[in-house]
Amino acid sequence: MEEFLSPEEEFLPSENLEQPMTPGEADAVFESFLKQLDQEKARRFHEHLVLVEDKQELNSATAFSQYVLHGRRLITMIGEMHDHSWVCGSHPVSVADYITETVKRNELCRVMLELNPGVDAATVGSEAIRDTATSLHKIGRSGAIVPVDVRRFFLGEGGQHMLYNTAFPPSMHPEEIANLFIEPFFKKAREDAGLFSLARDEYSEATALYLVRTYVPRLKDNFRVTARHLRSQPPSEIQKMLKDNWKEVVDFYILRELLKEGETDEYVLVVGDMHYAHIQKSLDLLTTTIGPNQTHKGAGDCVKLFITYRV
């Protein structure tokens, strides 16, 4: 009878990779982290923001929320469905127009778009991302755009297309799935330790603790769990797991940029629904939420905008 290695041994690198924390260790880290977070918020939240509701409603946005980091950086997050758009009925404004006016008001503002670096924004499926890139180019502010989709760097153009735009065939071999969609994560991490590390002087203690001790080990564990299921789950289920794994890889790089110390005092982030919901959990921990957290789904139930003032 043919013997197989365990899925973890068979489909994962042989190096002794860092293991995720035990539940007890994780609880202790989070307790310490939350204490530091409360102290930091109390110490550093010196500025105040006032929000005034506007009449405008945001076209094609499924979610909208705003946060303050360290009392000085405003973070606006907009969720969308890449292949769906609509126009609100009362005082509509497009995502592109909203972001363009924001960038005009603040020369330090940066706009993070779910876009592969080097890819022409005109070719992507999202109307909000296409039009935002075009509008910022017209006013000479293309430099404000920060592409945040790193999946092509890890998977290649063909791998990203296969994972998100095709269905894995039922006959797809576990070895092929592992080589195409699991090994690239570990291979890149082995080749460049800086890919999943932080310069500690660029982050608060609470942020560094969360990203390095909790978030990154969880990324590794996600891929290990998927590897263990390669022979027990059909390719269609494995594909769903991999999409979720790679979503969280992208979100690490988004959080690493959003939470890094620097002169940028405002970020606007436009991402798909699933990224929005996942990133929101981290921002709720690491920042202060301001205003209502809005979730809407169509023209009859649109996101309402607020004008934000510093006082």
N, C-alpha and C positions, 0 to 999 in steps of 0.2 A: 504493500500500500504506500502510495506516495506521501512523503511527509512535507509539511510546509512550515516555514518559520512563522512565528506569531506575526500578525499584521504590523505591529509596531516595529519589530526587528526587520521585517521584510521590506517595508516601504519607506522607512525613515533612515536618515544618515546614521552611520555607526558611531559618530563622535558622541561623547558624553555631554549632551546639550544640557543647558540649565533647565531644571525641573520647576514647575510652578509651585508656589507655596502651599503648605498644608493648610487645612481650614483654620487650625489654631493660630498658625503664623499670620495668616491673612487677617484674622480678627484683630490680632494685636497691632498689625500695621495700620489697619483702618482706624482703630481707636486712636492711635497716635496721630495719624493723618488728620482726622476730624478735629482734634484738639488744636493742632497747628493751624488748620484752616480757619477756625473760629478766631484765634488770636490774630492771624494775619488780616482777616477782614476788618476786625475792630481797629487794628493799628493803621491800616493803609487806606481805608475807605474815607478819604478826607473830602472829596468833591461830591456834589450832589447833582443829580439829573432830574429835570422836570419834564414830564411828557404831557403834551396837549393833543387831544384827539383831533385829527384832521377829517375833512369830508371825503377824502380820496380813498378808493378801494383798489387793491392790487390785483391786476389781471393774472390769471393762471397760477396763482400761488396757493399751494395746499396748506402751508403752515408759515408762521412768522413769529419770531421771538427775538428779544434783545437782552443783552447781558452787559455787565460792567466788570472788568478785570482790574483789580488793584486800585480801584477808585479813579482810573484815568482812561482806560481803553474801552471804547464802546464796540460791542460785537453784535451785529445784526445777522440773523440766520433766516434764510428764505428756503422753504421746501417747495418742490414742484414735481410733476410727473413729466418725464422727458418728452413723451410723444403726445401729450395732451395740452391744449391751450383753450382759453375762453376769455371773453371780455365781460367785465362786471357792468351791471346795469346803471349804477349810480356813481358819478364822478370817477370813472375808471382811469387808472394810470398803469402803464406797462412796467414790468420789472426793470427793463432797460432804462426807461425814463427816470424811474425812482433812483436807480443806482447812479446814473449820469449826473443828476442834480446833486446827489450826495457827494460825489467825487469833485464836482465843481466847487462845492462849499468848503471842502477840506482837502488840501493838497497832500496831506499825509495819509489819506484814506487808501486802503488796498482792497481789491475785489478778488475774492477767491471763487473760482469757477470749477465745476466738475468737468475738467477738460485735460486731456493728455498734453504734456509739454511738447511743443513743436507741431501740434496738429492744428490745421486751419479750422477755426471755430465755425466757419460757414458750412462745414461738412457734418456737424453734429446734429443730432435729432432734436435737441431742446431749443425751442424758439426763444426762451428767455436767455439762454447762454449765447446763442447766435447773435441776437439783437443787442445784447449788452456789449459783447466784444466789438461789434460794428460801431455802436454809438460811441464807445470810449475811443476807438481809433479815429473817428471823425473829429473829436475835440482834442486830439493829440495826447491822450492819456492811456494809450495801450500799455505803458509801463506800469500802470497801477494793477494790471491783471496778474494774478498768481494762479497758474494751472495746478490743480491739486490731485489729479488722477494719476497715480503712480503704477497702475496695473500693467501698462504696456512695458515699463522698465523691467518688471519681473517676468512677465509672461510672454512678451513679444506681441506684435500686432496680431499674428495668427492665433496665438493662445488666448488673448483677450476676446477676440471675435468668436472663437469656438466655445468659450465658456458662457458668453452672454447672448450670442446671436444664433446659436444652433442648439439642438437637443442631442445629448449624448446617446448614441445607439445602444440598445440593450446588450449587444455583443461586445461592447467596449471593454478591453481587458483592464483589470486593476493595475497592472504594471504600467500601462500606458497612461492611465489617469494620474498615478503617482508621479511619473516622470514629467508630465506636462504641467501639473497644477499643484503639487505639493513640494517636490524637490526644489523648484526655483526659489521658493521662500527661504529654505534653509541654505541653499547654495549661495545666494546673494548675501545672506547674513554672515556666512563663513568667510566670504571674500572681502567683506567690508564691515568691520565691527561698528563703524559709525552710523550705519543705516538705521539702527534701532537703539542708539544711545543719545545722550543729551550732554551739552556743555553746561555743567551745573551752575556756573555763574550767570547763565542766561535765563534761569528759571527760578521761581520761588521754591522753597523746600517742599511745600505741599504738592506743587505740580510735579516736581522731579520724583518725589516719592510715589505718587500715583502712576505716572507714566512708566517709570523704570521698574518698580517693584511689583506693580499689579497689572498694568495694561500689556506690556511687552511679554511677560510670561504667559499671559492668557492667550496672546496671539499664537505662541508656539504650541500651547496646549490644544488650541482649536484644530491645528493641522494634525497633531498627534491623534486626536479623537477621530477625525475624518479618516486617517490612515487605518485605524483599527476597524473601521466599518467597510473597508473597500471590498472585502469578500462576502460580507453578510448583507449588504444593502444593494439594491439595483442601481445602475449608473444614474438614473434620473434623480434618485434621492441623494446620491453623492454629489451630483451637480448642484443641488440646492444648498448643501452644506458648504461646498467650495465657494459659491457666490457669497454666502454670508461671511466666510473666512476672509475673503479678499476685500469685501466691504470694510471690515474692521482694520485691515492693513491700511487702506486709503484713509480711514478716519484717524489713525495714529498720526499720519503726516499732517492732516488738517489740524489736529489738536496741537501738535508740536509747533506749528507755525502760529496759530492763534494765541497760544499761551506763552510764547517766548518774549522775554523782555526786549524792549527796543523803542525807537522813536515813534513807530506807528501807533496813533491813538484811536484808530477806527478801522475795523474790518467789516466788510459785507460778504457773506458766504451764501452761494447759491448751489444747492445740491438736491439730489433726488430724495423722495420720501423716506426711504429706508436709512440713508445716511443721516438725514435730519433727526429721525427718532433715536438713532444710536448716539450721535454726537450730543444730543440734548441731555442725555443722562450724565455725561461727563461734565458738561458746562453747568448743570444744576449743582454739581459737587464743588466745582473749582471757581465759580464766579458768582456774582450776585445778579439775580434775575430782576429786570425792571419791566413794568408794564405787563399786560396780559399775554399769555402764551396762546396764540390763536391757531386753530386747526380747522381748515375748511376744505370743501371738495368741489365746488362748482360755482357757476355764474350767479346763482341765487343765494349764495352764502359765502361772500368774499371777505378776504382779509382787509381789515381797516387799518389805515396808517396813522401813526402818531408823529408829531414833530418833537424832537428831543432838544432841550436846551440845557446847557451847563450853567449853574449858578454858584 
